[in-house]
Each structure stands twice: as C-alpha cells, then as structure tokens.
Amino acid sequence: MEKFTVTAEGKNRLDILNRISTLYLQKRIDVESFEFSKTAPEWGEYRITCWAAHKELVERIVSQINNIVEIKKAYIN
C-alpha cells in the first residue's frame, strides 16, 4: 500500500496538533506517525508531518487543514 506524507506549517500551538489528529480520527485513517518540529523558532513556527495511506482521504484532509487559520500551508509530498 502506498503511503503519503502530509506536511503542515504554522504557529506553535498545541491545539493545532490536536485539531489535525482529530481530522484523521474522524475519517478513520490510520496514521503511521506524527512529527512536530521547529522551522523558525524565533517566530514560533513549526512543521507538523504525518505519514498515512488512502490518497483520496488524505487530499480531503489537506484541504481541511488549509482552512485552519494558524496553518500557513499544508501539502502532500
């Protein structure tokens, strides 16, 4: 089964990670892992990366993640 990497960049807020993981839970998509890392700590920006399958569902989740105000951009690698 093919796996997809979804990356979201935005502000450092714990509720954002919770909101993104809730999207995966609601769609019942198995996530292999989540990674939360700093991109520009001086501006409080972080990157959230997760690995999952099911391309159609992942594409829908990316569009929903992009609707979160604190997220600058989300995309599939």
mmCIF file of the N, C-alpha and C atoms, coordinates in Angstrom:
data_MODEL
# 
_entry.id   MODEL 
# 
loop_
_atom_site.group_PDB 
_atom_site.id 
_atom_site.type_symbol 
_atom_site.label_atom_id 
_atom_site.label_alt_id 
_atom_site.label_comp_id 
_atom_site.label_asym_id 
_atom_site.label_entity_id 
_atom_site.label_seq_id 
_atom_site.pdbx_PDB_ins_code 
_atom_site.Cartn_x 
_atom_site.Cartn_y 
_atom_site.Cartn_z 
_atom_site.occupancy 
_atom_site.B_iso_or_equiv 
_atom_site.pdbx_formal_charge 
_atom_site.auth_seq_id 
_atom_site.auth_comp_id 
_atom_site.auth_asym_id 
_atom_site.auth_atom_id 
_atom_site.pdbx_PDB_model_num 
ATOM 1   N N  . MET A 1 1  ? 0.844   -1.180 0.000  1.00 0.00 ? 1  MET A N  1 
ATOM 2   C CA . MET A 1 1  ? 0.000   0.000  0.000  1.00 0.00 ? 1  MET A CA 1 
ATOM 3   C C  . MET A 1 1  ? 0.890   1.245  0.000  1.00 0.00 ? 1  MET A C  1 
ATOM 4   N N  . GLU A 1 2  ? 0.551   2.181  -0.847 1.00 0.00 ? 2  GLU A N  1 
ATOM 5   C CA . GLU A 1 2  ? 1.312   3.420  -0.955 1.00 0.00 ? 2  GLU A CA 1 
ATOM 6   C C  . GLU A 1 2  ? 1.043   4.316  0.254  1.00 0.00 ? 2  GLU A C  1 
ATOM 7   N N  . LYS A 1 3  ? 2.091   5.003  0.720  1.00 0.00 ? 3  LYS A N  1 
ATOM 8   C CA . LYS A 1 3  ? 1.952   5.910  1.854  1.00 0.00 ? 3  LYS A CA 1 
ATOM 9   C C  . LYS A 1 3  ? 2.222   7.333  1.395  1.00 0.00 ? 3  LYS A C  1 
ATOM 10  N N  . PHE A 1 4  ? 1.543   8.279  2.030  1.00 0.00 ? 4  PHE A N  1 
ATOM 11  C CA . PHE A 1 4  ? 1.656   9.691  1.668  1.00 0.00 ? 4  PHE A CA 1 
ATOM 12  C C  . PHE A 1 4  ? 2.117   10.489 2.868  1.00 0.00 ? 4  PHE A C  1 
ATOM 13  N N  . THR A 1 5  ? 2.966   11.473 2.595  1.00 0.00 ? 5  THR A N  1 
ATOM 14  C CA . THR A 1 5  ? 3.456   12.361 3.633  1.00 0.00 ? 5  THR A CA 1 
ATOM 15  C C  . THR A 1 5  ? 2.695   13.671 3.534  1.00 0.00 ? 5  THR A C  1 
ATOM 16  N N  . VAL A 1 6  ? 2.057   14.059 4.614  1.00 0.00 ? 6  VAL A N  1 
ATOM 17  C CA . VAL A 1 6  ? 1.326   15.322 4.675  1.00 0.00 ? 6  VAL A CA 1 
ATOM 18  C C  . VAL A 1 6  ? 2.115   16.252 5.587  1.00 0.00 ? 6  VAL A C  1 
ATOM 19  N N  . THR A 1 7  ? 2.413   17.445 5.088  1.00 0.00 ? 7  THR A N  1 
ATOM 20  C CA . THR A 1 7  ? 3.167   18.428 5.856  1.00 0.00 ? 7  THR A CA 1 
ATOM 21  C C  . THR A 1 7  ? 2.323   19.680 6.015  1.00 0.00 ? 7  THR A C  1 
ATOM 22  N N  . ALA A 1 8  ? 2.275   20.200 7.237  1.00 0.00 ? 8  ALA A N  1 
ATOM 23  C CA . ALA A 1 8  ? 1.559   21.441 7.522  1.00 0.00 ? 8  ALA A CA 1 
ATOM 24  C C  . ALA A 1 8  ? 2.512   22.361 8.274  1.00 0.00 ? 8  ALA A C  1 
ATOM 25  N N  . GLU A 1 9  ? 2.577   23.617 7.861  1.00 0.00 ? 9  GLU A N  1 
ATOM 26  C CA . GLU A 1 9  ? 3.447   24.587 8.520  1.00 0.00 ? 9  GLU A CA 1 
ATOM 27  C C  . GLU A 1 9  ? 2.597   25.687 9.127  1.00 0.00 ? 9  GLU A C  1 
ATOM 28  N N  . GLY A 1 10 ? 2.910   26.048 10.372 1.00 0.00 ? 10 GLY A N  1 
ATOM 29  C CA . GLY A 1 10 ? 2.125   27.088 11.027 1.00 0.00 ? 10 GLY A CA 1 
ATOM 30  C C  . GLY A 1 10 ? 2.666   27.439 12.393 1.00 0.00 ? 10 GLY A C  1 
ATOM 31  N N  . LYS A 1 11 ? 1.819   28.063 13.183 1.00 0.00 ? 11 LYS A N  1 
ATOM 32  C CA . LYS A 1 11 ? 2.193   28.550 14.504 1.00 0.00 ? 11 LYS A CA 1 
ATOM 33  C C  . LYS A 1 11 ? 2.335   27.409 15.501 1.00 0.00 ? 11 LYS A C  1 
ATOM 34  N N  . ASN A 1 12 ? 3.094   27.671 16.554 1.00 0.00 ? 12 ASN A N  1 
ATOM 35  C CA . ASN A 1 12 ? 3.318   26.701 17.617 1.00 0.00 ? 12 ASN A CA 1 
ATOM 36  C C  . ASN A 1 12 ? 2.165   26.763 18.604 1.00 0.00 ? 12 ASN A C  1 
ATOM 37  N N  . ARG A 1 13 ? 1.170   25.952 18.377 1.00 0.00 ? 13 ARG A N  1 
ATOM 38  C CA . ARG A 1 13 ? 0.036   25.866 19.292 1.00 0.00 ? 13 ARG A CA 1 
ATOM 39  C C  . ARG A 1 13 ? -0.359  24.406 19.409 1.00 0.00 ? 13 ARG A C  1 
ATOM 40  N N  . LEU A 1 14 ? -0.451  23.940 20.627 1.00 0.00 ? 14 LEU A N  1 
ATOM 41  C CA . LEU A 1 14 ? -0.775  22.539 20.873 1.00 0.00 ? 14 LEU A CA 1 
ATOM 42  C C  . LEU A 1 14 ? -2.149  22.174 20.326 1.00 0.00 ? 14 LEU A C  1 
ATOM 43  N N  . ASP A 1 15 ? -3.091  23.100 20.345 1.00 0.00 ? 15 ASP A N  1 
ATOM 44  C CA . ASP A 1 15 ? -4.431  22.789 19.856 1.00 0.00 ? 15 ASP A CA 1 
ATOM 45  C C  . ASP A 1 15 ? -4.449  22.498 18.360 1.00 0.00 ? 15 ASP A C  1 
ATOM 46  N N  . ILE A 1 16 ? -3.486  23.018 17.620 1.00 0.00 ? 16 ILE A N  1 
ATOM 47  C CA . ILE A 1 16 ? -3.421  22.733 16.183 1.00 0.00 ? 16 ILE A CA 1 
ATOM 48  C C  . ILE A 1 16 ? -3.101  21.261 15.954 1.00 0.00 ? 16 ILE A C  1 
ATOM 49  N N  . LEU A 1 17 ? -2.133  20.741 16.681 1.00 0.00 ? 17 LEU A N  1 
ATOM 50  C CA . LEU A 1 17 ? -1.800  19.320 16.567 1.00 0.00 ? 17 LEU A CA 1 
ATOM 51  C C  . LEU A 1 17 ? -3.014  18.472 16.931 1.00 0.00 ? 17 LEU A C  1 
ATOM 52  N N  . ASN A 1 18 ? -3.730  18.882 17.951 1.00 0.00 ? 18 ASN A N  1 
ATOM 53  C CA . ASN A 1 18 ? -4.947  18.170 18.361 1.00 0.00 ? 18 ASN A CA 1 
ATOM 54  C C  . ASN A 1 18 ? -6.012  18.230 17.266 1.00 0.00 ? 18 ASN A C  1 
ATOM 55  N N  . ARG A 1 19 ? -6.204  19.377 16.647 1.00 0.00 ? 19 ARG A N  1 
ATOM 56  C CA . ARG A 1 19 ? -7.209  19.522 15.592 1.00 0.00 ? 19 ARG A CA 1 
ATOM 57  C C  . ARG A 1 19 ? -6.865  18.667 14.373 1.00 0.00 ? 19 ARG A C  1 
ATOM 58  N N  . ILE A 1 20 ? -5.584  18.630 14.021 1.00 0.00 ? 20 ILE A N  1 
ATOM 59  C CA . ILE A 1 20 ? -5.165  17.824 12.869 1.00 0.00 ? 20 ILE A CA 1 
ATOM 60  C C  . ILE A 1 20 ? -5.337  16.339 13.159 1.00 0.00 ? 20 ILE A C  1 
ATOM 61  N N  . SER A 1 21 ? -4.934  15.894 14.337 1.00 0.00 ? 21 SER A N  1 
ATOM 62  C CA . SER A 1 21 ? -5.099  14.474 14.668 1.00 0.00 ? 21 SER A CA 1 
ATOM 63  C C  . SER A 1 21 ? -6.579  14.098 14.737 1.00 0.00 ? 21 SER A C  1 
ATOM 64  N N  . THR A 1 22 ? -7.434  15.025 15.149 1.00 0.00 ? 22 THR A N  1 
ATOM 65  C CA . THR A 1 22 ? -8.873  14.774 15.186 1.00 0.00 ? 22 THR A CA 1 
ATOM 66  C C  . THR A 1 22 ? -9.429  14.581 13.775 1.00 0.00 ? 22 THR A C  1 
ATOM 67  N N  . LEU A 1 23 ? -8.908  15.327 12.797 1.00 0.00 ? 23 LEU A N  1 
ATOM 68  C CA . LEU A 1 23 ? -9.350  15.131 11.409 1.00 0.00 ? 23 LEU A CA 1 
ATOM 69  C C  . LEU A 1 23 ? -9.082  13.706 10.946 1.00 0.00 ? 23 LEU A C  1 
ATOM 70  N N  . TYR A 1 24 ? -7.901  13.186 11.269 1.00 0.00 ? 24 TYR A N  1 
ATOM 71  C CA . TYR A 1 24 ? -7.567  11.811 10.886 1.00 0.00 ? 24 TYR A CA 1 
ATOM 72  C C  . TYR A 1 24 ? -8.458  10.810 11.619 1.00 0.00 ? 24 TYR A C  1 
ATOM 73  N N  . LEU A 1 25 ? -8.721  11.079 12.879 1.00 0.00 ? 25 LEU A N  1 
ATOM 74  C CA . LEU A 1 25 ? -9.568  10.196 13.667 1.00 0.00 ? 25 LEU A CA 1 
ATOM 75  C C  . LEU A 1 25 ? -10.992 10.162 13.116 1.00 0.00 ? 25 LEU A C  1 
ATOM 76  N N  . GLN A 1 26 ? -11.535 11.315 12.754 1.00 0.00 ? 26 GLN A N  1 
ATOM 77  C CA . GLN A 1 26 ? -12.890 11.382 12.218 1.00 0.00 ? 26 GLN A CA 1 
ATOM 78  C C  . GLN A 1 26 ? -13.024 10.611 10.908 1.00 0.00 ? 26 GLN A C  1 
ATOM 79  N N  . LYS A 1 27 ? -11.979 10.625 10.088 1.00 0.00 ? 27 LYS A N  1 
ATOM 80  C CA . LYS A 1 27 ? -12.003 9.923  8.801  1.00 0.00 ? 27 LYS A CA 1 
ATOM 81  C C  . LYS A 1 27 ? -11.574 8.465  8.940  1.00 0.00 ? 27 LYS A C  1 
ATOM 82  N N  . ARG A 1 28 ? -11.197 8.070  10.150 1.00 0.00 ? 28 ARG A N  1 
ATOM 83  C CA . ARG A 1 28 ? -10.725 6.711  10.442 1.00 0.00 ? 28 ARG A CA 1 
ATOM 84  C C  . ARG A 1 28 ? -9.531  6.316  9.567  1.00 0.00 ? 28 ARG A C  1 
ATOM 85  N N  . ILE A 1 29 ? -8.597  7.242  9.454  1.00 0.00 ? 29 ILE A N  1 
ATOM 86  C CA . ILE A 1 29 ? -7.381  6.990  8.688  1.00 0.00 ? 29 ILE A CA 1 
ATOM 87  C C  . ILE A 1 29 ? -6.278  6.599  9.660  1.00 0.00 ? 29 ILE A C  1 
ATOM 88  N N  . ASP A 1 30 ? -5.647  5.459  9.402  1.00 0.00 ? 30 ASP A N  1 
ATOM 89  C CA . ASP A 1 30 ? -4.531  5.029  10.230 1.00 0.00 ? 30 ASP A CA 1 
ATOM 90  C C  . ASP A 1 30 ? -3.319  5.896  9.924  1.00 0.00 ? 30 ASP A C  1 
ATOM 91  N N  . VAL A 1 31 ? -2.717  6.436  10.964 1.00 0.00 ? 31 VAL A N  1 
ATOM 92  C CA . VAL A 1 31 ? -1.528  7.274  10.824 1.00 0.00 ? 31 VAL A CA 1 
ATOM 93  C C  . VAL A 1 31 ? -0.342  6.488  11.338 1.00 0.00 ? 31 VAL A C  1 
ATOM 94  N N  . GLU A 1 32 ? 0.696   6.420  10.525 1.00 0.00 ? 32 GLU A N  1 
ATOM 95  C CA . GLU A 1 32 ? 1.891   5.699  10.936 1.00 0.00 ? 32 GLU A CA 1 
ATOM 96  C C  . GLU A 1 32 ? 2.642   6.479  12.012 1.00 0.00 ? 32 GLU A C  1 
ATOM 97  N N  . SER A 1 33 ? 2.774   7.800  11.824 1.00 0.00 ? 33 SER A N  1 
ATOM 98  C CA . SER A 1 33 ? 3.431   8.618  12.848 1.00 0.00 ? 33 SER A CA 1 
ATOM 99  C C  . SER A 1 33 ? 3.169   10.092 12.604 1.00 0.00 ? 33 SER A C  1 
ATOM 100 N N  . PHE A 1 34 ? 3.314   10.877 13.667 1.00 0.00 ? 34 PHE A N  1 
ATOM 101 C CA . PHE A 1 34 ? 3.263   12.333 13.617 1.00 0.00 ? 34 PHE A CA 1 
ATOM 102 C C  . PHE A 1 34 ? 4.625   12.851 14.034 1.00 0.00 ? 34 PHE A C  1 
ATOM 103 N N  . GLU A 1 35 ? 5.069   13.912 13.395 1.00 0.00 ? 35 GLU A N  1 
ATOM 104 C CA . GLU A 1 35 ? 6.336   14.558 13.766 1.00 0.00 ? 35 GLU A CA 1 
ATOM 105 C C  . GLU A 1 35 ? 6.065   16.049 13.908 1.00 0.00 ? 35 GLU A C  1 
ATOM 106 N N  . PHE A 1 36 ? 6.528   16.627 14.992 1.00 0.00 ? 36 PHE A N  1 
ATOM 107 C CA . PHE A 1 36 ? 6.320   18.039 15.281 1.00 0.00 ? 36 PHE A CA 1 
ATOM 108 C C  . PHE A 1 36 ? 7.699   18.660 15.446 1.00 0.00 ? 36 PHE A C  1 
ATOM 109 N N  . SER A 1 37 ? 8.102   19.572 14.534 1.00 0.00 ? 37 SER A N  1 
ATOM 110 C CA . SER A 1 37 ? 9.464   20.109 14.587 1.00 0.00 ? 37 SER A CA 1 
ATOM 111 C C  . SER A 1 37 ? 9.482   21.613 14.337 1.00 0.00 ? 37 SER A C  1 
ATOM 112 N N  . LYS A 1 38 ? 10.530  22.268 14.831 1.00 0.00 ? 38 LYS A N  1 
ATOM 113 C CA . LYS A 1 38 ? 10.686  23.714 14.662 1.00 0.00 ? 38 LYS A CA 1 
ATOM 114 C C  . LYS A 1 38 ? 11.184  24.038 13.264 1.00 0.00 ? 38 LYS A C  1 
ATOM 115 N N  . THR A 1 39 ? 10.638  25.096 12.664 1.00 0.00 ? 39 THR A N  1 
ATOM 116 C CA . THR A 1 39 ? 11.167  25.588 11.395 1.00 0.00 ? 39 THR A CA 1 
ATOM 117 C C  . THR A 1 39 ? 11.794  26.953 11.589 1.00 0.00 ? 39 THR A C  1 
ATOM 118 N N  . ALA A 1 40 ? 11.133  27.812 12.338 1.00 0.00 ? 40 ALA A N  1 
ATOM 119 C CA . ALA A 1 40 ? 11.651  29.145 12.642 1.00 0.00 ? 40 ALA A CA 1 
ATOM 120 C C  . ALA A 1 40 ? 11.257  29.482 14.083 1.00 0.00 ? 40 ALA A C  1 
ATOM 121 N N  . PRO A 1 41 ? 12.014  28.966 15.060 1.00 0.00 ? 41 PRO A N  1 
ATOM 122 C CA . PRO A 1 41 ? 11.619  29.141 16.454 1.00 0.00 ? 41 PRO A CA 1 
ATOM 123 C C  . PRO A 1 41 ? 11.542  30.603 16.893 1.00 0.00 ? 41 PRO A C  1 
ATOM 124 N N  . GLU A 1 42 ? 12.314  31.468 16.247 1.00 0.00 ? 42 GLU A N  1 
ATOM 125 C CA . GLU A 1 42 ? 12.278  32.881 16.632 1.00 0.00 ? 42 GLU A CA 1 
ATOM 126 C C  . GLU A 1 42 ? 10.927  33.524 16.297 1.00 0.00 ? 42 GLU A C  1 
ATOM 127 N N  . TRP A 1 43 ? 10.184  32.933 15.363 1.00 0.00 ? 43 TRP A N  1 
ATOM 128 C CA . TRP A 1 43 ? 8.849   33.427 15.016 1.00 0.00 ? 43 TRP A CA 1 
ATOM 129 C C  . TRP A 1 43 ? 7.762   32.488 15.513 1.00 0.00 ? 43 TRP A C  1 
ATOM 130 N N  . GLY A 1 44 ? 8.146   31.440 16.224 1.00 0.00 ? 44 GLY A N  1 
ATOM 131 C CA . GLY A 1 44 ? 7.166   30.497 16.752 1.00 0.00 ? 44 GLY A CA 1 
ATOM 132 C C  . GLY A 1 44 ? 6.530   29.628 15.691 1.00 0.00 ? 44 GLY A C  1 
ATOM 133 N N  . GLU A 1 45 ? 7.272   29.311 14.622 1.00 0.00 ? 45 GLU A N  1 
ATOM 134 C CA . GLU A 1 45 ? 6.715   28.495 13.542 1.00 0.00 ? 45 GLU A CA 1 
ATOM 135 C C  . GLU A 1 45 ? 7.226   27.061 13.624 1.00 0.00 ? 45 GLU A C  1 
ATOM 136 N N  . TYR A 1 46 ? 6.325   26.153 13.325 1.00 0.00 ? 46 TYR A N  1 
ATOM 137 C CA . TYR A 1 46 ? 6.631   24.736 13.407 1.00 0.00 ? 46 TYR A CA 1 
ATOM 138 C C  . TYR A 1 46 ? 6.089   24.004 12.197 1.00 0.00 ? 46 TYR A C  1 
ATOM 139 N N  . ARG A 1 47 ? 6.573   22.778 12.018 1.00 0.00 ? 47 ARG A N  1 
ATOM 140 C CA . ARG A 1 47 ? 6.113   21.915 10.931 1.00 0.00 ? 47 ARG A CA 1 
ATOM 141 C C  . ARG A 1 47 ? 5.555   20.642 11.554 1.00 0.00 ? 47 ARG A C  1 
ATOM 142 N N  . ILE A 1 48 ? 4.391   20.255 11.089 1.00 0.00 ? 48 ILE A N  1 
ATOM 143 C CA . ILE A 1 48 ? 3.764   19.008 11.522 1.00 0.00 ? 48 ILE A CA 1 
ATOM 144 C C  . ILE A 1 48 ? 3.760   18.081 10.311 1.00 0.00 ? 48 ILE A C  1 
ATOM 145 N N  . THR A 1 49 ? 4.348   16.901 10.467 1.00 0.00 ? 49 THR A N  1 
ATOM 146 C CA . THR A 1 49 ? 4.415   15.948 9.373  1.00 0.00 ? 49 THR A CA 1 
ATOM 147 C C  . THR A 1 49 ? 3.786   14.643 9.830  1.00 0.00 ? 49 THR A C  1 
ATOM 148 N N  . CYS A 1 50 ? 2.980   14.040 8.971  1.00 0.00 ? 50 CYS A N  1 
ATOM 149 C CA . CYS A 1 50 ? 2.436   12.729 9.306  1.00 0.00 ? 50 CYS A CA 1 
ATOM 150 C C  . CYS A 1 50 ? 2.446   11.860 8.058  1.00 0.00 ? 50 CYS A C  1 
ATOM 151 N N  . TRP A 1 51 ? 2.488   10.557 8.286  1.00 0.00 ? 51 TRP A N  1 
ATOM 152 C CA . TRP A 1 51 ? 2.521   9.586  7.212  1.00 0.00 ? 51 TRP A CA 1 
ATOM 153 C C  . TRP A 1 51 ? 1.265   8.734  7.285  1.00 0.00 ? 51 TRP A C  1 
ATOM 154 N N  . ALA A 1 52 ? 0.552   8.650  6.162  1.00 0.00 ? 52 ALA A N  1 
ATOM 155 C CA . ALA A 1 52 ? -0.694  7.885  6.120  1.00 0.00 ? 52 ALA A CA 1 
ATOM 156 C C  . ALA A 1 52 ? -0.936  7.377  4.705  1.00 0.00 ? 52 ALA A C  1 
ATOM 157 N N  . ALA A 1 53 ? -1.931  6.502  4.557  1.00 0.00 ? 53 ALA A N  1 
ATOM 158 C CA . ALA A 1 53 ? -2.307  5.961  3.249  1.00 0.00 ? 53 ALA A CA 1 
ATOM 159 C C  . ALA A 1 53 ? -3.642  6.563  2.818  1.00 0.00 ? 53 ALA A C  1 
ATOM 160 N N  . HIS A 1 54 ? -4.271  6.012  1.802  1.00 0.00 ? 54 HIS A N  1 
ATOM 161 C CA . HIS A 1 54 ? -5.577  6.439  1.288  1.00 0.00 ? 54 HIS A CA 1 
ATOM 162 C C  . HIS A 1 54 ? -5.511  7.838  0.679  1.00 0.00 ? 54 HIS A C  1 
ATOM 163 N N  . LYS A 1 55 ? -5.044  7.921  -0.540 1.00 0.00 ? 55 LYS A N  1 
ATOM 164 C CA . LYS A 1 55 ? -4.809  9.196  -1.208 1.00 0.00 ? 55 LYS A CA 1 
ATOM 165 C C  . LYS A 1 55 ? -6.027  10.119 -1.222 1.00 0.00 ? 55 LYS A C  1 
ATOM 166 N N  . GLU A 1 56 ? -7.199  9.609  -1.547 1.00 0.00 ? 56 GLU A N  1 
ATOM 167 C CA . GLU A 1 56 ? -8.382  10.467 -1.648 1.00 0.00 ? 56 GLU A CA 1 
ATOM 168 C C  . GLU A 1 56 ? -8.715  11.114 -0.307 1.00 0.00 ? 56 GLU A C  1 
ATOM 169 N N  . LEU A 1 57 ? -8.657  10.340 0.757  1.00 0.00 ? 57 LEU A N  1 
ATOM 170 C CA . LEU A 1 57 ? -8.941  10.881 2.082  1.00 0.00 ? 57 LEU A CA 1 
ATOM 171 C C  . LEU A 1 57 ? -7.867  11.866 2.527  1.00 0.00 ? 57 LEU A C  1 
ATOM 172 N N  . VAL A 1 58 ? -6.627  11.561 2.215  1.00 0.00 ? 58 VAL A N  1 
ATOM 173 C CA . VAL A 1 58 ? -5.529  12.454 2.583  1.00 0.00 ? 58 VAL A CA 1 
ATOM 174 C C  . VAL A 1 58 ? -5.668  13.787 1.858  1.00 0.00 ? 58 VAL A C  1 
ATOM 175 N N  . GLU A 1 59 ? -6.075  13.760 0.595  1.00 0.00 ? 59 GLU A N  1 
ATOM 176 C CA . GLU A 1 59 ? -6.285  15.017 -0.144 1.00 0.00 ? 59 GLU A CA 1 
ATOM 177 C C  . GLU A 1 59 ? -7.380  15.857 0.495  1.00 0.00 ? 59 GLU A C  1 
ATOM 178 N N  . ARG A 1 60 ? -8.447  15.215 0.950  1.00 0.00 ? 60 ARG A N  1 
ATOM 179 C CA . ARG A 1 60 ? -9.524  15.950 1.632  1.00 0.00 ? 60 ARG A CA 1 
ATOM 180 C C  . ARG A 1 60 ? -9.045  16.547 2.950  1.00 0.00 ? 60 ARG A C  1 
ATOM 181 N N  . ILE A 1 61 ? -8.252  15.781 3.673  1.00 0.00 ? 61 ILE A N  1 
ATOM 182 C CA . ILE A 1 61 ? -7.737  16.276 4.952  1.00 0.00 ? 61 ILE A CA 1 
ATOM 183 C C  . ILE A 1 61 ? -6.823  17.473 4.736  1.00 0.00 ? 61 ILE A C  1 
ATOM 184 N N  . VAL A 1 62 ? -5.994  17.441 3.698  1.00 0.00 ? 62 VAL A N  1 
ATOM 185 C CA . VAL A 1 62 ? -5.104  18.573 3.410  1.00 0.00 ? 62 VAL A CA 1 
ATOM 186 C C  . VAL A 1 62 ? -5.917  19.832 3.152  1.00 0.00 ? 62 VAL A C  1 
ATOM 187 N N  . SER A 1 63 ? -7.006  19.718 2.417  1.00 0.00 ? 63 SER A N  1 
ATOM 188 C CA . SER A 1 63 ? -7.830  20.904 2.171  1.00 0.00 ? 63 SER A CA 1 
ATOM 189 C C  . SER A 1 63 ? -8.466  21.399 3.469  1.00 0.00 ? 63 SER A C  1 
ATOM 190 N N  . GLN A 1 64 ? -8.834  20.493 4.367  1.00 0.00 ? 64 GLN A N  1 
ATOM 191 C CA . GLN A 1 64 ? -9.386  20.900 5.654  1.00 0.00 ? 64 GLN A CA 1 
ATOM 192 C C  . GLN A 1 64 ? -8.320  21.525 6.549  1.00 0.00 ? 64 GLN A C  1 
ATOM 193 N N  . ILE A 1 65 ? -7.110  20.998 6.517  1.00 0.00 ? 65 ILE A N  1 
ATOM 194 C CA . ILE A 1 65 ? -6.011  21.565 7.307  1.00 0.00 ? 65 ILE A CA 1 
ATOM 195 C C  . ILE A 1 65 ? -5.718  22.988 6.833  1.00 0.00 ? 65 ILE A C  1 
ATOM 196 N N  . ASN A 1 66 ? -5.775  23.205 5.523  1.00 0.00 ? 66 ASN A N  1 
ATOM 197 C CA . ASN A 1 66 ? -5.523  24.548 4.995  1.00 0.00 ? 66 ASN A CA 1 
ATOM 198 C C  . ASN A 1 66 ? -6.569  25.562 5.454  1.00 0.00 ? 66 ASN A C  1 
ATOM 199 N N  . ASN A 1 67 ? -7.723  25.104 5.920  1.00 0.00 ? 67 ASN A N  1 
ATOM 200 C CA . ASN A 1 67 ? -8.751  26.004 6.438  1.00 0.00 ? 67 ASN A CA 1 
ATOM 201 C C  . ASN A 1 67 ? -8.493  26.442 7.877  1.00 0.00 ? 67 ASN A C  1 
ATOM 202 N N  . ILE A 1 68 ? -7.545  25.806 8.558  1.00 0.00 ? 68 ILE A N  1 
ATOM 203 C CA . ILE A 1 68 ? -7.195  26.200 9.919  1.00 0.00 ? 68 ILE A CA 1 
ATOM 204 C C  . ILE A 1 68 ? -6.400  27.501 9.830  1.00 0.00 ? 68 ILE A C  1 
ATOM 205 N N  . VAL A 1 69 ? -6.858  28.523 10.512 1.00 0.00 ? 69 VAL A N  1 
ATOM 206 C CA . VAL A 1 69 ? -6.281  29.873 10.388 1.00 0.00 ? 69 VAL A CA 1 
ATOM 207 C C  . VAL A 1 69 ? -4.795  29.906 10.733 1.00 0.00 ? 69 VAL A C  1 
ATOM 208 N N  . GLU A 1 70 ? -4.380  29.172 11.745 1.00 0.00 ? 70 GLU A N  1 
ATOM 209 C CA . GLU A 1 70 ? -2.988  29.214 12.193 1.00 0.00 ? 70 GLU A CA 1 
ATOM 210 C C  . GLU A 1 70 ? -2.020  28.460 11.271 1.00 0.00 ? 70 GLU A C  1 
ATOM 211 N N  . ILE A 1 71 ? -2.545  27.735 10.303 1.00 0.00 ? 71 ILE A N  1 
ATOM 212 C CA . ILE A 1 71 ? -1.714  26.985 9.359  1.00 0.00 ? 71 ILE A CA 1 
ATOM 213 C C  . ILE A 1 71 ? -1.436  27.854 8.142  1.00 0.00 ? 71 ILE A C  1 
ATOM 214 N N  . LYS A 1 72 ? -0.124  28.030 7.831  1.00 0.00 ? 72 LYS A N  1 
ATOM 215 C CA . LYS A 1 72 ? 0.238   28.816 6.641  1.00 0.00 ? 72 LYS A CA 1 
ATOM 216 C C  . LYS A 1 72 ? -0.030  28.030 5.368  1.00 0.00 ? 72 LYS A C  1 
ATOM 217 N N  . LYS A 1 73 ? 0.381   26.746 5.383  1.00 0.00 ? 73 LYS A N  1 
ATOM 218 C CA . LYS A 1 73 ? 0.128   25.891 4.218  1.00 0.00 ? 73 LYS A CA 1 
ATOM 219 C C  . LYS A 1 73 ? 0.240   24.435 4.617  1.00 0.00 ? 73 LYS A C  1 
ATOM 220 N N  . ALA A 1 74 ? -0.503  23.600 3.918  1.00 0.00 ? 74 ALA A N  1 
ATOM 221 C CA . ALA A 1 74 ? -0.447  22.147 4.089  1.00 0.00 ? 74 ALA A CA 1 
ATOM 222 C C  . ALA A 1 74 ? -0.384  21.542 2.695  1.00 0.00 ? 74 ALA A C  1 
ATOM 223 N N  . TYR A 1 75 ? 0.385   20.485 2.556  1.00 0.00 ? 75 TYR A N  1 
ATOM 224 C CA . TYR A 1 75 ? 0.552   19.876 1.240  1.00 0.00 ? 75 TYR A CA 1 
ATOM 225 C C  . TYR A 1 75 ? 0.958   18.423 1.379  1.00 0.00 ? 75 TYR A C  1 
ATOM 226 N N  . ILE A 1 76 ? 0.774   17.669 0.288  1.00 0.00 ? 76 ILE A N  1 
ATOM 227 C CA . ILE A 1 76 ? 1.176   16.260 0.220  1.00 0.00 ? 76 ILE A CA 1 
ATOM 228 C C  . ILE A 1 76 ? 2.511   16.201 -0.489 1.00 0.00 ? 76 ILE A C  1 
ATOM 229 N N  . ASN A 1 77 ? 3.456   15.502 0.116  1.00 0.00 ? 77 ASN A N  1 
ATOM 230 C CA . ASN A 1 77 ? 4.782   15.337 -0.504 1.00 0.00 ? 77 ASN A CA 1 
ATOM 231 C C  . ASN A 1 77 ? 4.787   14.089 -1.355 1.00 0.00 ? 77 ASN A C  1 
# 
